[in-house]
């Protein structure tokens, strides 16, 4: 086991307990469904366990998520595309969508995380978890490419096939893919821009590799595809 073990989220009695290696999304159409509020992102945020630490991530494009430690009065804000470590044994996740405010209760098992002399938690500065913030649909596209790669040992499926799973038109898929590649290209990620057919095919694999290596996608994200309309049998042979 790592530094921390289990983490539990509770929203109005819907209680979810996670172990090391797990992840859980929350939002309007996520693993933990919060509300059908049309002003709420389908995925507002996510908690995920990596390298012995639980992280709270903001996956929205406009919503501000707050991580609150009521015991000591700490209230930290996550901008879209950022993450923070969960260090408190009892904490709250707060966010506002439209005129409605939401609060999720959280509990973390395990000892307190070590701190350095300056009082900062070691290795837990707020960082971008995907190099650039992605909109919910851009993130969903990357998850779909990741799912295709993990099932096929690459991304052999055509864009139109993946677009159909998402309920998108091929034109929309290409537009979203171009936007994601443009963002990462501007951040210095290579082999994502070009006009040759070979590069057009290669960039999908490059994008998936980058997303996996930076922690942007993982097995805990696959539930997003089910919410998008694809049946489990289509997405995951294990159901």
Buried (B, 14 or more C-beta within 10 A) or exposed (E): EEBBBBBEBBBEEEEBEBEBEBBBBBBBBBBBBBBEBEEBBBBBBBBBBBEEBBBBBBBBBEBBBBBBBEEEEEEEBBBBBBBBBBBBBEBBBBBBBEEEEBEBBBBBBBEEBEEEEEEEBEEBEEBBBBBBBBBBBBBBBBBBBBBBBBBEEEBEBEBEEBBBBBEBEBEBBBEBBEBBBEBBBEEEBEBBBEEEEEEBBBBBBBBBBBBBEBBBBBEBBBBBBBBBEBEEEEBBEEE
